[in-house]
């Protein structure tokens, strides 16, 4: 095991290796601004969109020694892609292609009623701007013993403070073979961004829609980066209200609900619904469409779609390929729900298409091909899911 970390400098598409530890710096100048930069409700109940603080995402990140046996080039390349996607979205969110995606994934009245495009562009800039690497400490780890890796996730982000965070890449992020993720329905291997680019430019491209590129590793990392208060520049962060293209379309259209265990979160007074019902706030209901701008997959899908559609990448506008489900007859709240901090101490990211976690696909012996080789597959987390 190495006794030192690799510091890697991202300058858009260029990678420069630096050996030695990265020194963490405090962001005391912005400490109070974080508390006051989020959206607030004025006396009439209408939403007043304050400008969120624009912070610069770090040029430098630390690769933990737990990743020393993993493909360093792959991690570095995909982190660079994630930053490039955010940078491209920041510059092109108001383009024709940007309007195609934002109009589908963000409620039209929210776009027309507030300066949301500028706000989102600033948030993408928090990832993409690399002028200053001193105000955020970002660490990448590869610890398969963590609960969420055992439960079959690809990766997750822990927002440890307003100026530091840790992204853990599970083995499934590299290859699901022999991992707990292989035991779950509807999951597949993530695809390298280079693989997507090589397969999206042909006359009959293999990757031709937003659904197809959703499985790209770089876009997955961008999803994780949005799960930080640093990204939003506020006291809150993006959450996982909906996954996948269909789920995000439905969320914006007012036809998305969350079922199963994910419908609930731990509140200060016990379990409370993530999306309360209009009829009974103590029970789950349809999610408020305005939560789209606080939904991690929504923001990563928009940025990824823009980036892949550029002439330097796939050189074709990737169609959305799906239509939002019609909303039920209901009266939406006049104010946007607030994404609370305690909801997302650990943000998860398997790109699930449905509302629930995927079901297990084990054989009669409780295995899925890799059990004999991978003891984590017999861990209590999976046993509980099987039951």
VEXMAR-16575 format. One record per residue (C-alpha): chain; x, y, z. Coordinates in nm, 2 decimals, m for minus. Example, Ala and Ser with C-alpha at 12.3 -4.5 7.8 and 13.67 -1.06 7.14 Angstrom:
2
A | 1.23 | m0.45 | 0.78
A | 1.37 | m0.11 | 0.71
END
This chain:
387
A | 0.00 | 0.00 | 0.00
A | 0.13 | 0.35 | m0.08
A | 0.20 | 0.58 | 0.21
A | 0.12 | 0.89 | 0.00
A | m0.16 | 1.01 | m0.22
A | m0.16 | 1.12 | m0.58
A | m0.27 | 1.48 | m0.64
A | m0.41 | 1.52 | m0.99
A | m0.46 | 1.85 | m1.16
A | m0.75 | 1.89 | m1.40
A | m0.72 | 2.16 | m1.66
A | m1.02 | 2.08 | m1.88
A | m0.91 | 1.80 | m2.11
A | m0.55 | 1.79 | m1.99
A | m0.41 | 1.58 | m1.71
A | m0.10 | 1.66 | m1.51
A | 0.02 | 1.43 | m1.24
A | 0.15 | 1.58 | m0.93
A | 0.30 | 1.36 | m0.65
A | 0.24 | 1.46 | m0.29
A | m0.04 | 1.53 | m0.05
A | m0.29 | 1.80 | m0.12
A | m0.32 | 2.05 | 0.16
A | m0.67 | 2.14 | 0.27
A | m0.77 | 2.50 | 0.30
A | m1.05 | 2.66 | 0.49
A | m1.33 | 2.85 | 0.30
A | m1.40 | 3.09 | 0.59
A | m1.47 | 3.38 | 0.36
A | m1.77 | 3.20 | 0.23
A | m1.89 | 3.04 | 0.55
A | m2.18 | 3.28 | 0.62
A | m2.27 | 3.32 | 0.26
A | m2.35 | 2.95 | 0.23
A | m2.62 | 2.99 | 0.50
A | m2.80 | 3.27 | 0.33
A | m2.76 | 3.21 | m0.05
A | m3.03 | 2.95 | m0.09
A | m3.38 | 3.03 | m0.23
A | m3.62 | 3.20 | 0.02
A | m3.99 | 3.26 | 0.03
A | m4.11 | 3.62 | 0.04
A | m4.41 | 3.75 | 0.24
A | m4.65 | 3.67 | m0.03
A | m4.55 | 3.31 | m0.05
A | m4.39 | 3.35 | m0.39
A | m4.04 | 3.22 | m0.45
A | m3.76 | 3.48 | m0.45
A | m3.46 | 3.34 | m0.62
A | m3.15 | 3.48 | m0.46
A | m2.82 | 3.45 | m0.64
A | m2.64 | 3.14 | m0.52
A | m2.27 | 3.20 | m0.45
A | m2.04 | 3.09 | m0.73
A | m1.75 | 2.90 | m0.60
A | m1.47 | 2.74 | m0.80
A | m1.45 | 2.36 | m0.80
A | m1.10 | 2.24 | m0.71
A | m0.84 | 2.19 | m0.98
A | m0.68 | 1.93 | m0.75
A | m0.83 | 1.62 | m0.60
A | m0.67 | 1.35 | m0.40
A | m0.67 | 0.98 | m0.49
A | m0.68 | 0.77 | m0.17
A | m0.43 | 0.48 | m0.15
A | m0.74 | 0.25 | m0.14
A | m0.76 | 0.31 | m0.52
A | m0.40 | 0.22 | m0.59
A | m0.49 | m0.11 | m0.75
A | m0.76 | 0.04 | m0.97
A | m0.73 | 0.18 | m1.32
A | m0.58 | 0.53 | m1.25
A | m0.61 | 0.64 | m1.61
A | m0.98 | 0.56 | m1.62
A | m1.06 | 0.75 | m1.31
A | m0.86 | 1.05 | m1.42
A | m1.01 | 1.05 | m1.77
A | m1.37 | 1.03 | m1.64
A | m1.32 | 1.30 | m1.37
A | m1.19 | 1.52 | m1.65
A | m1.50 | 1.44 | m1.86
A | m1.73 | 1.52 | m1.57
A | m1.56 | 1.86 | m1.53
A | m1.58 | 1.92 | m1.90
A | m1.95 | 1.84 | m1.91
A | m2.02 | 2.09 | m1.64
A | m1.81 | 2.35 | m1.81
A | m1.99 | 2.30 | m2.14
A | m2.33 | 2.32 | m1.97
A | m2.23 | 2.64 | m1.80
A | m2.15 | 2.80 | m2.14
A | m2.43 | 2.65 | m2.35
A | m2.73 | 2.61 | m2.12
A | m2.91 | 2.89 | m2.31
A | m2.84 | 2.74 | m2.65
A | m3.10 | 2.58 | m2.88
A | m3.00 | 2.23 | m2.76
A | m2.99 | 2.36 | m2.41
A | m3.35 | 2.49 | m2.44
A | m3.46 | 2.15 | m2.58
A | m3.34 | 1.97 | m2.26
A | m3.42 | 2.23 | m2.00
A | m3.78 | 2.27 | m2.14
A | m3.83 | 1.90 | m2.10
A | m3.66 | 1.85 | m1.76
A | m3.75 | 2.17 | m1.58
A | m4.11 | 2.30 | m1.54
A | m4.18 | 2.58 | m1.79
A | m4.33 | 2.81 | m1.53
A | m4.02 | 2.78 | m1.32
A | m3.80 | 2.88 | m1.62
A | m4.01 | 3.17 | m1.71
A | m4.08 | 3.29 | m1.36
A | m3.72 | 3.31 | m1.23
A | m3.37 | 3.34 | m1.36
A | m3.32 | 2.96 | m1.33
A | m3.10 | 2.92 | m1.64
A | m2.84 | 3.17 | m1.50
A | m2.86 | 3.00 | m1.16
A | m2.80 | 2.65 | m1.30
A | m2.52 | 2.78 | m1.52
A | m2.35 | 2.92 | m1.21
A | m2.39 | 2.59 | m1.04
A | m2.23 | 2.40 | m1.33
A | m1.96 | 2.66 | m1.31
A | m1.89 | 2.56 | m0.95
A | m1.77 | 2.22 | m1.09
A | m1.61 | 2.34 | m1.41
A | m1.42 | 2.66 | m1.31
A | m1.07 | 2.56 | m1.23
A | m0.90 | 2.89 | m1.16
A | m0.86 | 2.82 | m0.79
A | m0.80 | 2.49 | m0.62
A | m0.76 | 2.61 | m0.27
A | m1.12 | 2.62 | m0.13
A | m1.24 | 2.26 | m0.15
A | m1.08 | 1.94 | m0.05
A | m1.21 | 1.65 | m0.27
A | m1.10 | 1.29 | m0.20
A | m1.17 | 0.99 | m0.42
A | m1.17 | 0.65 | m0.23
A | m1.23 | 0.29 | m0.35
A | m1.36 | 0.12 | m0.03
A | m1.57 | m0.19 | m0.11
A | m1.64 | m0.27 | 0.25
A | m1.87 | 0.03 | 0.28
A | m2.24 | m0.05 | 0.32
A | m2.35 | 0.11 | 0.00
A | m2.10 | m0.09 | m0.20
A | m2.22 | m0.41 | m0.03
A | m2.58 | m0.31 | m0.12
A | m2.49 | m0.29 | m0.49
A | m2.42 | 0.07 | m0.57
A | m2.18 | 0.21 | m0.82
A | m2.06 | 0.51 | m0.63
A | m2.17 | 0.76 | m0.37
A | m2.08 | 1.10 | m0.24
A | m2.04 | 1.21 | 0.12
A | m2.07 | 1.58 | 0.17
A | m1.86 | 1.60 | 0.48
A | m1.86 | 1.98 | 0.51
A | m1.92 | 2.29 | 0.30
A | m1.56 | 2.28 | 0.18
A | m1.48 | 1.91 | 0.17
A | m1.63 | 1.59 | 0.04
A | m1.54 | 1.23 | m0.04
A | m1.65 | 1.03 | m0.34
A | m1.63 | 0.65 | m0.30
A | m1.61 | 0.44 | m0.61
A | m1.73 | 0.08 | m0.56
A | m1.60 | m0.21 | m0.76
A | m1.92 | m0.20 | m0.96
A | m1.82 | 0.14 | m1.10
A | m1.53 | m0.03 | m1.28
A | m1.70 | m0.36 | m1.35
A | m2.01 | m0.52 | m1.19
A | m1.89 | m0.88 | m1.26
A | m1.86 | m1.06 | m0.92
A | m1.99 | m0.76 | m0.72
A | m2.32 | m0.72 | m0.54
A | m2.45 | m0.50 | m0.83
A | m2.45 | m0.81 | m1.05
A | m2.72 | m0.95 | m0.82
A | m2.96 | m0.67 | m0.90
A | m3.21 | m0.65 | m1.19
A | m3.19 | m0.37 | m1.45
A | m2.83 | m0.28 | m1.38
A | m2.55 | m0.31 | m1.63
A | m2.18 | m0.23 | m1.66
A | m2.11 | 0.14 | m1.68
A | m1.95 | 0.25 | m2.01
A | m1.63 | 0.45 | m2.05
A | m1.69 | 0.79 | m2.21
A | m1.44 | 0.70 | m2.48
A | m1.65 | 0.40 | m2.56
A | m1.96 | 0.61 | m2.60
A | m1.79 | 0.86 | m2.82
A | m1.66 | 0.58 | m3.05
A | m2.01 | 0.44 | m3.08
A | m2.22 | 0.75 | m3.13
A | m2.09 | 0.89 | m3.46
A | m2.18 | 0.61 | m3.70
A | m2.47 | 0.62 | m3.94
A | m2.65 | 0.38 | m3.71
A | m2.50 | 0.47 | m3.37
A | m2.51 | 0.24 | m3.08
A | m2.54 | 0.54 | m2.84
A | m2.81 | 0.76 | m2.99
A | m3.04 | 0.89 | m2.71
A | m3.01 | 1.04 | m2.36
A | m3.10 | 0.70 | m2.22
A | m2.80 | 0.54 | m2.39
A | m2.54 | 0.78 | m2.26
A | m2.69 | 0.77 | m1.91
A | m2.46 | 0.47 | m1.84
A | m2.14 | 0.67 | m1.91
A | m1.89 | 0.68 | m1.62
A | m1.82 | 1.05 | m1.66
A | m2.18 | 1.15 | m1.63
A | m2.21 | 0.93 | m1.32
A | m1.93 | 1.13 | m1.16
A | m2.10 | 1.46 | m1.25
A | m2.42 | 1.32 | m1.08
A | m2.21 | 1.27 | m0.76
A | m2.05 | 1.61 | m0.77
A | m2.39 | 1.78 | m0.77
A | m2.46 | 1.61 | m0.43
A | m2.26 | 1.88 | m0.25
A | m2.34 | 2.21 | m0.10
A | m2.04 | 2.34 | m0.28
A | m2.21 | 2.27 | m0.61
A | m2.53 | 2.46 | m0.52
A | m2.34 | 2.73 | m0.34
A | m2.61 | 2.71 | m0.07
A | m2.69 | 2.54 | 0.26
A | m2.86 | 2.25 | 0.07
A | m2.77 | 2.01 | m0.21
A | m2.92 | 1.81 | m0.48
A | m3.10 | 1.49 | m0.39
A | m3.23 | 1.18 | m0.56
A | m3.60 | 1.23 | m0.62
A | m3.60 | 1.07 | m0.96
A | m3.36 | 0.85 | m1.16
A | m3.32 | 0.81 | m1.53
A | m3.46 | 1.00 | m1.83
A | m3.82 | 0.88 | m1.78
A | m3.82 | 0.95 | m1.41
A | m3.68 | 1.30 | m1.46
A | m3.93 | 1.38 | m1.73
A | m4.21 | 1.27 | m1.50
A | m4.07 | 1.47 | m1.21
A | m4.08 | 1.79 | m1.42
A | m4.43 | 1.71 | m1.55
A | m4.58 | 1.66 | m1.21
A | m4.64 | 1.29 | m1.26
A | m4.36 | 1.14 | m1.05
A | m4.40 | 0.96 | m0.72
A | m4.16 | 0.76 | m0.51
A | m4.27 | 0.42 | m0.38
A | m4.12 | 0.17 | m0.14
A | m3.85 | 0.25 | 0.11
A | m3.72 | 0.54 | m0.09
A | m4.05 | 0.73 | m0.04
A | m3.94 | 0.80 | 0.31
A | m3.66 | 0.99 | 0.48
A | m3.56 | 1.03 | 0.84
A | m3.68 | 1.36 | 0.97
A | m3.64 | 1.52 | 1.31
A | m3.96 | 1.36 | 1.44
A | m3.93 | 1.03 | 1.27
A | m3.99 | 0.89 | 0.92
A | m4.15 | 1.15 | 0.69
A | m4.23 | 1.13 | 0.31
A | m3.99 | 1.28 | 0.07
A | m4.28 | 1.40 | m0.14
A | m4.58 | 1.45 | 0.09
A | m4.93 | 1.40 | m0.05
A | m5.15 | 1.70 | m0.09
A | m5.44 | 1.51 | 0.07
A | m5.24 | 1.37 | 0.36
A | m4.90 | 1.53 | 0.42
A | m4.80 | 1.23 | 0.64
A | m4.82 | 1.00 | 0.34
A | m4.62 | 0.99 | 0.01
A | m4.76 | 1.16 | m0.29
A | m4.67 | 1.32 | m0.62
A | m4.34 | 1.51 | m0.61
A | m4.35 | 1.88 | m0.66
A | m4.22 | 1.95 | m1.02
A | m4.00 | 2.24 | m0.89
A | m3.78 | 1.98 | m0.72
A | m3.64 | 1.91 | m1.07
A | m3.37 | 2.17 | m1.02
A | m3.27 | 2.00 | m0.70
A | m3.26 | 1.65 | m0.86
A | m2.91 | 1.51 | m0.93
A | m3.00 | 1.30 | m1.23
A | m3.19 | 1.59 | m1.39
A | m2.88 | 1.81 | m1.38
A | m2.64 | 1.54 | m1.49
A | m2.87 | 1.44 | m1.78
A | m2.90 | 1.80 | m1.91
A | m2.52 | 1.85 | m1.89
A | m2.44 | 1.52 | m2.04
A | m2.68 | 1.56 | m2.32
A | m2.54 | 1.90 | m2.41
A | m2.18 | 1.78 | m2.41
A | m2.24 | 1.46 | m2.61
A | m2.45 | 1.66 | m2.87
A | m2.16 | 1.89 | m2.94
A | m1.99 | 1.86 | m3.28
A | m1.67 | 1.78 | m3.11
A | m1.83 | 1.47 | m2.95
A | m2.12 | 1.28 | m3.11
A | m2.19 | 1.57 | m3.36
A | m2.56 | 1.51 | m3.34
A | m2.83 | 1.63 | m3.10
A | m2.92 | 1.34 | m2.89
A | m3.30 | 1.30 | m2.88
A | m3.48 | 1.27 | m2.55
A | m3.65 | 0.96 | m2.68
A | m3.92 | 0.95 | m2.42
A | m4.24 | 1.14 | m2.33
A | m4.34 | 1.24 | m1.98
A | m4.64 | 1.07 | m1.83
A | m4.94 | 1.29 | m1.79
A | m4.98 | 1.43 | m1.44
A | m5.28 | 1.34 | m1.23
A | m5.54 | 1.61 | m1.16
A | m5.40 | 1.80 | m0.87
A | m5.32 | 2.14 | m0.75
A | m4.95 | 2.19 | m0.71
A | m4.82 | 2.39 | m0.41
A | m4.75 | 2.75 | m0.48
A | m4.40 | 2.72 | m0.34
A | m4.11 | 2.50 | m0.40
A | m4.03 | 2.23 | m0.15
A | m3.70 | 2.28 | 0.02
A | m3.44 | 2.01 | m0.01
A | m3.33 | 1.96 | 0.35
A | m2.97 | 1.88 | 0.46
A | m3.04 | 1.58 | 0.68
A | m3.20 | 1.39 | 0.38
A | m2.88 | 1.33 | 0.20
A | m2.58 | 1.28 | 0.42
A | m2.48 | 1.00 | 0.18
A | m2.60 | 1.04 | m0.18
A | m2.63 | 0.72 | m0.39
A | m2.60 | 0.67 | m0.76
A | m2.71 | 0.36 | m0.94
A | m2.90 | 0.50 | m1.25
A | m3.22 | 0.32 | m1.17
A | m3.51 | 0.36 | m1.41
A | m3.79 | 0.29 | m1.17
A | m3.89 | 0.44 | m0.84
A | m3.77 | 0.15 | m0.63
A | m3.44 | m0.02 | m0.58
A | m3.39 | m0.31 | m0.82
A | m3.49 | m0.65 | m0.70
A | m3.24 | m0.93 | m0.65
A | m3.18 | m1.19 | m0.92
A | m3.02 | m1.47 | m0.71
A | m3.02 | m1.85 | m0.79
A | m3.19 | m2.10 | m0.55
A | m2.87 | m2.11 | m0.34
A | m2.88 | m1.73 | m0.29
A | m2.60 | m1.66 | m0.53
A | m2.57 | m1.48 | m0.86
A | m2.26 | m1.63 | m1.02
A | m2.00 | m1.45 | m0.82
A | m2.09 | m1.56 | m0.47
A | m1.81 | m1.82 | m0.44
A | m1.55 | m1.56 | m0.54
A | m1.69 | m1.25 | m0.37
A | m1.76 | m1.29 | 0.00
A | m1.93 | m0.95 | 0.00
A | m2.22 | m1.10 | m0.18
A | m2.31 | m1.29 | 0.13
A | m2.31 | m0.98 | 0.34
A | m2.61 | m0.90 | 0.57
A | m2.72 | m0.61 | 0.35
A | m2.80 | m0.84 | 0.06
A | m2.95 | m1.10 | 0.29
A | m3.19 | m0.85 | 0.42
A | m3.29 | m0.74 | 0.08
A | m3.35 | m1.10 | m0.03
A | m3.58 | m1.14 | 0.27
END
